[in-house]
Amino acid sequence: MPTNKSAWTLVVHGGARSIPRQDRARFAAGCAQAAKAGGDILAQGGSAIDAVEAAVRVLEDLPDFNAGTGSVRNAAGNVEMDAAVMDGHTLAIGGVGAIREVRHPVSVARAMLDETPILLVGEGARQFATHIGAEPADAGSIPSPGGCDTVGCIARDQAGHVAAAGSTGGLEGKMVGRVGDTPLPGCGLYADDRAGATALSGEGESIARGMLAAHILFALPGNGALAAAQMAITRLERTGGEAGAIVLDSDGGFGIAHNSAQFSVAVAADWLDAPRAGTHADDLREWYT
């Protein structure tokens, strides 16, 4: 059973959206697969950064999720993706926006951690991906059915460092060049060893207007992960829209909240024998730390 502290914890989400009942087991299984990939790294003493990248890469390869392979198309019929990674130890941020023709945008964002800029968009992002030898997108990629279903992951490693990552194809039929909340620090994600980490999914403009990730990090000390997640979703009353949030505190305790019909999620931790997954926050409530 969970304690107040965990040696390592990882939480992954597959997006805040309505998931038909017949598809929920498949979405939960995809999140569990991602959580295992990241959790295995943490269990072996690996870093939170490596773990969140690995988990998100799994979801980018599964066509059910609106990221990487399953990304939706914009108004011109093209795929433009956003992704970001943040290191809570150094506060380094790497992001790409409206990037095209890559299989794993999250890995391009990860490579940006070593660069001076924190965000590259459009053609600049694509050129950077080519420069680092990023894997190109498969010609036969299958667009997903659409919806607000950014994928994301947060983790705390055995050294006590936290990290966050997110990846998305954005909104189906979006304006060409549109960049959502995912690569914007303090909006779609944030990580800071002194407080914790969060990653969000939902209607990007509403999340960005409310700076939800920043408000979660401000709320974490003294409130805890679950309360901070719930407070962020309540803040959406000012801007409207649907969203979901996964949150870790600095000790590895976690919480999940959303106002969407479903929110596919999974958790892996040192006190669990295998990842636990579901498509609603209530599915994991007994495992909250």
NUFITI-674210 format. One record per residue (C-alpha): x, y, z; residue in one letter; residue number from 1. Coordinates in nm, 3 decimals, always signed. Layout:
! NUFITI-674210
<atom X="X" Y="Y" Z="Z" r="A" k="NUM"/>
...
END
This chain:
! NUFITI-674210
<atom X="+0.000" Y="+0.000" Z="+0.000" r="M" k="1"/>
<atom X="+0.117" Y="+0.357" Z="-0.058" r="P" k="2"/>
<atom X="+0.303" Y="+0.551" Z="+0.208" r="T" k="3"/>
<atom X="+0.364" Y="+0.922" Z="+0.243" r="N" k="4"/>
<atom X="+0.686" Y="+0.885" Z="+0.046" r="K" k="5"/>
<atom X="+0.777" Y="+0.676" Z="-0.259" r="S" k="6"/>
<atom X="+1.124" Y="+0.582" Z="-0.381" r="A" k="7"/>
<atom X="+0.994" Y="+0.645" Z="-0.733" r="W" k="8"/>
<atom X="+0.659" Y="+0.718" Z="-0.896" r="T" k="9"/>
<atom X="+0.539" Y="+0.769" Z="-1.251" r="L" k="10"/>
<atom X="+0.195" Y="+0.877" Z="-1.373" r="V" k="11"/>
<atom X="+0.093" Y="+0.881" Z="-1.739" r="V" k="12"/>
<atom X="-0.221" Y="+1.005" Z="-1.912" r="H" k="13"/>
<atom X="-0.362" Y="+0.939" Z="-2.256" r="G" k="14"/>
<atom X="-0.591" Y="+1.238" Z="-2.279" r="G" k="15"/>
<atom X="-0.902" Y="+1.405" Z="-2.143" r="A" k="16"/>
<atom X="-1.186" Y="+1.308" Z="-2.376" r="R" k="17"/>
<atom X="-1.500" Y="+1.100" Z="-2.412" r="S" k="18"/>
<atom X="-1.399" Y="+0.738" Z="-2.468" r="I" k="19"/>
<atom X="-1.667" Y="+0.494" Z="-2.588" r="P" k="20"/>
<atom X="-1.725" Y="+0.215" Z="-2.338" r="R" k="21"/>
<atom X="-1.606" Y="-0.054" Z="-2.580" r="Q" k="22"/>
<atom X="-1.273" Y="+0.126" Z="-2.623" r="D" k="23"/>
<atom X="-1.190" Y="+0.200" Z="-2.259" r="R" k="24"/>
<atom X="-1.003" Y="-0.121" Z="-2.184" r="A" k="25"/>
<atom X="-0.779" Y="-0.062" Z="-2.486" r="R" k="26"/>
<atom X="-0.701" Y="+0.297" Z="-2.383" r="F" k="27"/>
<atom X="-0.624" Y="+0.186" Z="-2.027" r="A" k="28"/>
<atom X="-0.399" Y="-0.090" Z="-2.160" r="A" k="29"/>
<atom X="-0.207" Y="+0.160" Z="-2.373" r="G" k="30"/>
<atom X="-0.147" Y="+0.381" Z="-2.071" r="C" k="31"/>
<atom X="-0.039" Y="+0.079" Z="-1.865" r="A" k="32"/>
<atom X="+0.209" Y="-0.015" Z="-2.138" r="Q" k="33"/>
<atom X="+0.353" Y="+0.337" Z="-2.130" r="A" k="34"/>
<atom X="+0.369" Y="+0.337" Z="-1.750" r="A" k="35"/>
<atom X="+0.558" Y="+0.008" Z="-1.751" r="K" k="36"/>
<atom X="+0.813" Y="+0.142" Z="-2.000" r="A" k="37"/>
<atom X="+0.884" Y="+0.443" Z="-1.782" r="G" k="38"/>
<atom X="+0.851" Y="+0.256" Z="-1.454" r="G" k="39"/>
<atom X="+1.107" Y="-0.005" Z="-1.558" r="D" k="40"/>
<atom X="+1.361" Y="+0.274" Z="-1.607" r="I" k="41"/>
<atom X="+1.291" Y="+0.423" Z="-1.263" r="L" k="42"/>
<atom X="+1.300" Y="+0.082" Z="-1.092" r="A" k="43"/>
<atom X="+1.652" Y="+0.033" Z="-1.227" r="Q" k="44"/>
<atom X="+1.767" Y="+0.369" Z="-1.090" r="G" k="45"/>
<atom X="+1.718" Y="+0.564" Z="-1.414" r="G" k="46"/>
<atom X="+1.634" Y="+0.931" Z="-1.436" r="S" k="47"/>
<atom X="+1.291" Y="+1.090" Z="-1.436" r="A" k="48"/>
<atom X="+1.374" Y="+1.257" Z="-1.770" r="I" k="49"/>
<atom X="+1.451" Y="+0.923" Z="-1.935" r="D" k="50"/>
<atom X="+1.135" Y="+0.772" Z="-1.787" r="A" k="51"/>
<atom X="+0.890" Y="+1.038" Z="-1.905" r="V" k="52"/>
<atom X="+1.039" Y="+1.038" Z="-2.254" r="E" k="53"/>
<atom X="+1.015" Y="+0.659" Z="-2.278" r="A" k="54"/>
<atom X="+0.654" Y="+0.655" Z="-2.159" r="A" k="55"/>
<atom X="+0.540" Y="+0.923" Z="-2.402" r="V" k="56"/>
<atom X="+0.720" Y="+0.753" Z="-2.691" r="R" k="57"/>
<atom X="+0.506" Y="+0.445" Z="-2.631" r="V" k="58"/>
<atom X="+0.187" Y="+0.652" Z="-2.662" r="L" k="59"/>
<atom X="+0.320" Y="+0.829" Z="-2.971" r="E" k="60"/>
<atom X="+0.346" Y="+0.486" Z="-3.138" r="D" k="61"/>
<atom X="-0.013" Y="+0.382" Z="-3.056" r="L" k="62"/>
<atom X="-0.270" Y="+0.513" Z="-3.308" r="P" k="63"/>
<atom X="-0.545" Y="+0.535" Z="-3.043" r="D" k="64"/>
<atom X="-0.376" Y="+0.841" Z="-2.894" r="F" k="65"/>
<atom X="-0.358" Y="+1.189" Z="-3.047" r="N" k="66"/>
<atom X="+0.021" Y="+1.213" Z="-3.051" r="A" k="67"/>
<atom X="+0.287" Y="+1.100" Z="-3.294" r="G" k="68"/>
<atom X="+0.143" Y="+0.824" Z="-3.510" r="T" k="69"/>
<atom X="-0.217" Y="+0.894" Z="-3.411" r="G" k="70"/>
<atom X="-0.208" Y="+1.273" Z="-3.447" r="S" k="71"/>
<atom X="-0.511" Y="+1.445" Z="-3.597" r="V" k="72"/>
<atom X="-0.493" Y="+1.668" Z="-3.903" r="R" k="73"/>
<atom X="-0.520" Y="+2.046" Z="-3.927" r="N" k="74"/>
<atom X="-0.747" Y="+2.250" Z="-4.155" r="A" k="75"/>
<atom X="-0.513" Y="+2.190" Z="-4.450" r="A" k="76"/>
<atom X="-0.512" Y="+1.815" Z="-4.395" r="G" k="77"/>
<atom X="-0.159" Y="+1.804" Z="-4.253" r="N" k="78"/>
<atom X="-0.024" Y="+1.681" Z="-3.922" r="V" k="79"/>
<atom X="+0.139" Y="+1.946" Z="-3.700" r="E" k="80"/>
<atom X="+0.242" Y="+1.835" Z="-3.352" r="M" k="81"/>
<atom X="+0.349" Y="+1.996" Z="-3.025" r="D" k="82"/>
<atom X="+0.565" Y="+1.843" Z="-2.752" r="A" k="83"/>
<atom X="+0.767" Y="+1.944" Z="-2.448" r="A" k="84"/>
<atom X="+0.991" Y="+1.803" Z="-2.177" r="V" k="85"/>
<atom X="+1.090" Y="+1.973" Z="-1.850" r="M" k="86"/>
<atom X="+1.362" Y="+1.879" Z="-1.600" r="D" k="87"/>
<atom X="+1.260" Y="+1.966" Z="-1.245" r="G" k="88"/>
<atom X="+1.620" Y="+1.952" Z="-1.120" r="H" k="89"/>
<atom X="+1.767" Y="+2.214" Z="-1.355" r="T" k="90"/>
<atom X="+1.441" Y="+2.378" Z="-1.472" r="L" k="91"/>
<atom X="+1.556" Y="+2.316" Z="-1.828" r="A" k="92"/>
<atom X="+1.271" Y="+2.315" Z="-2.080" r="I" k="93"/>
<atom X="+1.263" Y="+2.185" Z="-2.434" r="G" k="94"/>
<atom X="+0.966" Y="+2.233" Z="-2.663" r="G" k="95"/>
<atom X="+0.858" Y="+2.207" Z="-3.025" r="V" k="96"/>
<atom X="+0.543" Y="+2.348" Z="-3.182" r="G" k="97"/>
<atom X="+0.366" Y="+2.278" Z="-3.512" r="A" k="98"/>
<atom X="+0.641" Y="+2.029" Z="-3.600" r="I" k="99"/>
<atom X="+0.588" Y="+1.798" Z="-3.896" r="R" k="100"/>
<atom X="+0.731" Y="+1.477" Z="-4.038" r="E" k="101"/>
<atom X="+0.871" Y="+1.322" Z="-3.718" r="V" k="102"/>
<atom X="+0.766" Y="+1.004" Z="-3.543" r="R" k="103"/>
<atom X="+0.854" Y="+1.107" Z="-3.189" r="H" k="104"/>
<atom X="+0.811" Y="+1.479" Z="-3.121" r="P" k="105"/>
<atom X="+0.881" Y="+1.420" Z="-2.751" r="V" k="106"/>
<atom X="+1.235" Y="+1.308" Z="-2.832" r="S" k="107"/>
<atom X="+1.295" Y="+1.619" Z="-3.042" r="V" k="108"/>
<atom X="+1.174" Y="+1.824" Z="-2.744" r="A" k="109"/>
<atom X="+1.406" Y="+1.626" Z="-2.516" r="R" k="110"/>
<atom X="+1.701" Y="+1.716" Z="-2.739" r="A" k="111"/>
<atom X="+1.609" Y="+2.083" Z="-2.697" r="M" k="112"/>
<atom X="+1.701" Y="+2.063" Z="-2.327" r="L" k="113"/>
<atom X="+2.064" Y="+2.112" Z="-2.427" r="D" k="114"/>
<atom X="+1.992" Y="+2.416" Z="-2.645" r="E" k="115"/>
<atom X="+1.966" Y="+2.784" Z="-2.549" r="T" k="116"/>
<atom X="+1.613" Y="+2.837" Z="-2.689" r="P" k="117"/>
<atom X="+1.334" Y="+2.663" Z="-2.504" r="I" k="118"/>
<atom X="+1.091" Y="+2.642" Z="-2.798" r="L" k="119"/>
<atom X="+1.121" Y="+2.599" Z="-3.173" r="L" k="120"/>
<atom X="+0.819" Y="+2.599" Z="-3.403" r="V" k="121"/>
<atom X="+0.726" Y="+2.509" Z="-3.760" r="G" k="122"/>
<atom X="+1.009" Y="+2.489" Z="-4.010" r="E" k="123"/>
<atom X="+1.269" Y="+2.571" Z="-3.746" r="G" k="124"/>
<atom X="+1.156" Y="+2.274" Z="-3.537" r="A" k="125"/>
<atom X="+1.161" Y="+2.047" Z="-3.842" r="R" k="126"/>
<atom X="+1.513" Y="+2.157" Z="-3.935" r="Q" k="127"/>
<atom X="+1.632" Y="+2.092" Z="-3.580" r="F" k="128"/>
<atom X="+1.477" Y="+1.744" Z="-3.592" r="A" k="129"/>
<atom X="+1.664" Y="+1.674" Z="-3.914" r="T" k="130"/>
<atom X="+1.988" Y="+1.806" Z="-3.760" r="H" k="131"/>
<atom X="+1.970" Y="+1.565" Z="-3.467" r="I" k="132"/>
<atom X="+1.870" Y="+1.271" Z="-3.686" r="G" k="133"/>
<atom X="+1.518" Y="+1.236" Z="-3.545" r="A" k="134"/>
<atom X="+1.321" Y="+0.938" Z="-3.671" r="E" k="135"/>
<atom X="+1.087" Y="+1.043" Z="-3.953" r="P" k="136"/>
<atom X="+0.715" Y="+0.979" Z="-3.940" r="A" k="137"/>
<atom X="+0.587" Y="+0.662" Z="-4.104" r="D" k="138"/>
<atom X="+0.421" Y="+0.724" Z="-4.438" r="A" k="139"/>
<atom X="+0.134" Y="+0.502" Z="-4.330" r="G" k="140"/>
<atom X="+0.052" Y="+0.685" Z="-4.005" r="S" k="141"/>
<atom X="-0.314" Y="+0.653" Z="-3.907" r="I" k="142"/>
<atom X="-0.486" Y="+0.973" Z="-3.789" r="P" k="143"/>
<atom X="-0.690" Y="+0.931" Z="-3.473" r="S" k="144"/>
<atom X="-1.064" Y="+1.009" Z="-3.450" r="P" k="145"/>
<atom X="-0.988" Y="+1.348" Z="-3.295" r="G" k="146"/>
<atom X="-1.064" Y="+1.513" Z="-2.965" r="G" k="147"/>
<atom X="-0.877" Y="+1.682" Z="-2.681" r="C" k="148"/>
<atom X="-0.638" Y="+1.404" Z="-2.598" r="D" k="149"/>
<atom X="-0.284" Y="+1.524" Z="-2.549" r="T" k="150"/>
<atom X="-0.070" Y="+1.255" Z="-2.386" r="V" k="151"/>
<atom X="+0.163" Y="+1.324" Z="-2.096" r="G" k="152"/>
<atom X="+0.376" Y="+1.182" Z="-1.818" r="C" k="153"/>
<atom X="+0.527" Y="+1.294" Z="-1.489" r="I" k="154"/>
<atom X="+0.781" Y="+1.110" Z="-1.276" r="A" k="155"/>
<atom X="+0.994" Y="+1.123" Z="-0.964" r="R" k="156"/>
<atom X="+1.313" Y="+0.916" Z="-0.966" r="D" k="157"/>
<atom X="+1.509" Y="+0.755" Z="-0.685" r="Q" k="158"/>
<atom X="+1.734" Y="+1.061" Z="-0.659" r="A" k="159"/>
<atom X="+1.428" Y="+1.275" Z="-0.583" r="G" k="160"/>
<atom X="+1.424" Y="+1.457" Z="-0.917" r="H" k="161"/>
<atom X="+1.099" Y="+1.514" Z="-1.106" r="V" k="162"/>
<atom X="+1.024" Y="+1.562" Z="-1.475" r="A" k="163"/>
<atom X="+0.727" Y="+1.617" Z="-1.703" r="A" k="164"/>
<atom X="+0.660" Y="+1.552" Z="-2.071" r="A" k="165"/>
<atom X="+0.371" Y="+1.600" Z="-2.311" r="G" k="166"/>
<atom X="+0.294" Y="+1.538" Z="-2.678" r="S" k="167"/>
<atom X="-0.007" Y="+1.612" Z="-2.896" r="T" k="168"/>
<atom X="-0.145" Y="+1.646" Z="-3.245" r="G" k="169"/>
<atom X="-0.363" Y="+1.931" Z="-3.120" r="G" k="170"/>
<atom X="-0.725" Y="+1.985" Z="-3.221" r="L" k="171"/>
<atom X="-0.864" Y="+1.824" Z="-3.534" r="E" k="172"/>
<atom X="-0.918" Y="+2.086" Z="-3.805" r="G" k="173"/>
<atom X="-0.714" Y="+2.348" Z="-3.617" r="K" k="174"/>
<atom X="-0.572" Y="+2.654" Z="-3.794" r="M" k="175"/>
<atom X="-0.243" Y="+2.595" Z="-3.970" r="V" k="176"/>
<atom X="+0.042" Y="+2.690" Z="-3.737" r="G" k="177"/>
<atom X="-0.169" Y="+2.673" Z="-3.422" r="R" k="178"/>
<atom X="+0.031" Y="+2.588" Z="-3.109" r="V" k="179"/>
<atom X="-0.156" Y="+2.481" Z="-2.798" r="G" k="180"/>
<atom X="-0.071" Y="+2.467" Z="-2.429" r="D" k="181"/>
<atom X="+0.149" Y="+2.155" Z="-2.436" r="T" k="182"/>
<atom X="+0.488" Y="+2.318" Z="-2.513" r="P" k="183"/>
<atom X="+0.419" Y="+2.628" Z="-2.302" r="L" k="184"/>
<atom X="+0.577" Y="+2.600" Z="-1.953" r="P" k="185"/>
<atom X="+0.332" Y="+2.688" Z="-1.679" r="G" k="186"/>
<atom X="+0.040" Y="+2.605" Z="-1.906" r="C" k="187"/>
<atom X="+0.046" Y="+2.244" Z="-2.027" r="G" k="188"/>
<atom X="+0.318" Y="+2.119" Z="-1.794" r="L" k="189"/>
<atom X="+0.577" Y="+2.213" Z="-1.534" r="Y" k="190"/>
<atom X="+0.830" Y="+2.039" Z="-1.312" r="A" k="191"/>
<atom X="+1.028" Y="+2.166" Z="-1.015" r="D" k="192"/>
<atom X="+1.204" Y="+1.943" Z="-0.761" r="D" k="193"/>
<atom X="+1.106" Y="+2.183" Z="-0.485" r="R" k="194"/>
<atom X="+0.733" Y="+2.136" Z="-0.542" r="A" k="195"/>
<atom X="+0.651" Y="+1.854" Z="-0.786" r="G" k="196"/>
<atom X="+0.535" Y="+1.807" Z="-1.143" r="A" k="197"/>
<atom X="+0.221" Y="+1.819" Z="-1.353" r="T" k="198"/>
<atom X="+0.103" Y="+1.749" Z="-1.708" r="A" k="199"/>
<atom X="-0.235" Y="+1.843" Z="-1.852" r="L" k="200"/>
<atom X="-0.465" Y="+1.753" Z="-2.138" r="S" k="201"/>
<atom X="-0.771" Y="+1.925" Z="-2.277" r="G" k="202"/>
<atom X="-0.868" Y="+2.241" Z="-2.459" r="E" k="203"/>
<atom X="-0.534" Y="+2.413" Z="-2.496" r="G" k="204"/>
<atom X="-0.650" Y="+2.771" Z="-2.521" r="E" k="205"/>
<atom X="-0.848" Y="+2.739" Z="-2.196" r="S" k="206"/>
<atom X="-0.557" Y="+2.573" Z="-2.019" r="I" k="207"/>
<atom X="-0.315" Y="+2.842" Z="-2.138" r="A" k="208"/>
<atom X="-0.544" Y="+3.131" Z="-2.042" r="R" k="209"/>
<atom X="-0.568" Y="+2.989" Z="-1.691" r="G" k="210"/>
<atom X="-0.196" Y="+2.901" Z="-1.666" r="M" k="211"/>
<atom X="-0.310" Y="+2.579" Z="-1.503" r="L" k="212"/>
<atom X="+0.029" Y="+2.413" Z="-1.462" r="A" k="213"/>
<atom X="+0.166" Y="+2.717" Z="-1.282" r="A" k="214"/>
<atom X="-0.131" Y="+2.729" Z="-1.048" r="H" k="215"/>
<atom X="-0.089" Y="+2.360" Z="-0.968" r="I" k="216"/>
<atom X="+0.277" Y="+2.410" Z="-0.874" r="L" k="217"/>
<atom X="+0.186" Y="+2.710" Z="-0.657" r="F" k="218"/>
<atom X="-0.087" Y="+2.508" Z="-0.484" r="A" k="219"/>
<atom X="+0.116" Y="+2.192" Z="-0.419" r="L" k="220"/>
<atom X="+0.297" Y="+2.300" Z="-0.100" r="P" k="221"/>
<atom X="+0.052" Y="+2.276" Z="+0.185" r="G" k="222"/>
<atom X="-0.231" Y="+2.126" Z="-0.022" r="N" k="223"/>
<atom X="-0.100" Y="+1.805" Z="-0.175" r="G" k="224"/>
<atom X="-0.126" Y="+1.658" Z="-0.522" r="A" k="225"/>
<atom X="-0.494" Y="+1.569" Z="-0.533" r="L" k="226"/>
<atom X="-0.614" Y="+1.904" Z="-0.399" r="A" k="227"/>
<atom X="-0.384" Y="+2.092" Z="-0.637" r="A" k="228"/>
<atom X="-0.520" Y="+1.897" Z="-0.933" r="A" k="229"/>
<atom X="-0.878" Y="+1.962" Z="-0.827" r="Q" k="230"/>
<atom X="-0.813" Y="+2.333" Z="-0.775" r="M" k="231"/>
<atom X="-0.679" Y="+2.362" Z="-1.130" r="A" k="232"/>
<atom X="-0.987" Y="+2.200" Z="-1.279" r="I" k="233"/>
<atom X="-1.206" Y="+2.434" Z="-1.073" r="T" k="234"/>
<atom X="-1.011" Y="+2.728" Z="-1.219" r="R" k="235"/>
<atom X="-1.144" Y="+2.630" Z="-1.562" r="L" k="236"/>
<atom X="-1.478" Y="+2.778" Z="-1.458" r="E" k="237"/>
<atom X="-1.327" Y="+3.117" Z="-1.553" r="R" k="238"/>
<atom X="-1.218" Y="+3.019" Z="-1.903" r="T" k="239"/>
<atom X="-1.448" Y="+2.726" Z="-1.983" r="G" k="240"/>
<atom X="-1.341" Y="+2.405" Z="-2.151" r="G" k="241"/>
<atom X="-1.251" Y="+2.052" Z="-2.051" r="E" k="242"/>
<atom X="-0.921" Y="+1.936" Z="-1.907" r="A" k="243"/>
<atom X="-0.750" Y="+1.671" Z="-1.702" r="G" k="244"/>
<atom X="-0.444" Y="+1.699" Z="-1.478" r="A" k="245"/>
<atom X="-0.199" Y="+1.450" Z="-1.333" r="I" k="246"/>
<atom X="+0.010" Y="+1.581" Z="-1.044" r="V" k="247"/>
<atom X="+0.307" Y="+1.460" Z="-0.834" r="L" k="248"/>
<atom X="+0.430" Y="+1.618" Z="-0.515" r="D" k="249"/>
<atom X="+0.799" Y="+1.631" Z="-0.425" r="S" k="250"/>
<atom X="+0.771" Y="+1.308" Z="-0.220" r="D" k="251"/>
<atom X="+0.614" Y="+1.109" Z="-0.503" r="G" k="252"/>
<atom X="+0.253" Y="+1.131" Z="-0.390" r="G" k="253"/>
<atom X="+0.011" Y="+1.177" Z="-0.679" r="F" k="254"/>
<atom X="-0.337" Y="+1.299" Z="-0.762" r="G" k="255"/>
<atom X="-0.561" Y="+1.308" Z="-1.070" r="I" k="256"/>
<atom X="-0.856" Y="+1.533" Z="-1.156" r="A" k="257"/>
<atom X="-1.059" Y="+1.607" Z="-1.470" r="H" k="258"/>
<atom X="-1.394" Y="+1.749" Z="-1.581" r="N" k="259"/>
<atom X="-1.404" Y="+1.547" Z="-1.904" r="S" k="260"/>
<atom X="-1.614" Y="+1.234" Z="-1.935" r="A" k="261"/>
<atom X="-1.304" Y="+1.013" Z="-1.928" r="Q" k="262"/>
<atom X="-0.932" Y="+1.056" Z="-1.871" r="F" k="263"/>
<atom X="-0.714" Y="+0.755" Z="-1.950" r="S" k="264"/>
<atom X="-0.444" Y="+0.723" Z="-1.685" r="V" k="265"/>
<atom X="-0.194" Y="+0.479" Z="-1.535" r="A" k="266"/>
<atom X="+0.048" Y="+0.480" Z="-1.243" r="V" k="267"/>
<atom X="+0.364" Y="+0.283" Z="-1.171" r="A" k="268"/>
<atom X="+0.543" Y="+0.309" Z="-0.837" r="A" k="269"/>
<atom X="+0.788" Y="+0.127" Z="-0.615" r="D" k="270"/>
<atom X="+0.500" Y="+0.009" Z="-0.394" r="W" k="271"/>
<atom X="+0.300" Y="-0.144" Z="-0.680" r="L" k="272"/>
<atom X="+0.378" Y="-0.485" Z="-0.827" r="D" k="273"/>
<atom X="+0.251" Y="-0.375" Z="-1.170" r="A" k="274"/>
<atom X="+0.109" Y="-0.054" Z="-1.326" r="P" k="275"/>
<atom X="-0.252" Y="+0.030" Z="-1.243" r="R" k="276"/>
<atom X="-0.463" Y="+0.189" Z="-1.516" r="A" k="277"/>
<atom X="-0.811" Y="+0.318" Z="-1.585" r="G" k="278"/>
<atom X="-1.010" Y="+0.570" Z="-1.788" r="T" k="279"/>
<atom X="-1.140" Y="+0.783" Z="-1.499" r="H" k="280"/>
<atom X="-0.974" Y="+0.939" Z="-1.195" r="A" k="281"/>
<atom X="-1.191" Y="+0.723" Z="-0.969" r="D" k="282"/>
<atom X="-1.035" Y="+0.409" Z="-1.119" r="D" k="283"/>
<atom X="-0.709" Y="+0.491" Z="-0.939" r="L" k="284"/>
<atom X="-0.838" Y="+0.664" Z="-0.629" r="R" k="285"/>
<atom X="-0.749" Y="+0.377" Z="-0.395" r="E" k="286"/>
<atom X="-0.386" Y="+0.412" Z="-0.506" r="W" k="287"/>
<atom X="-0.352" Y="+0.785" Z="-0.440" r="Y" k="288"/>
<atom X="-0.070" Y="+0.848" Z="-0.196" r="T" k="289"/>
END
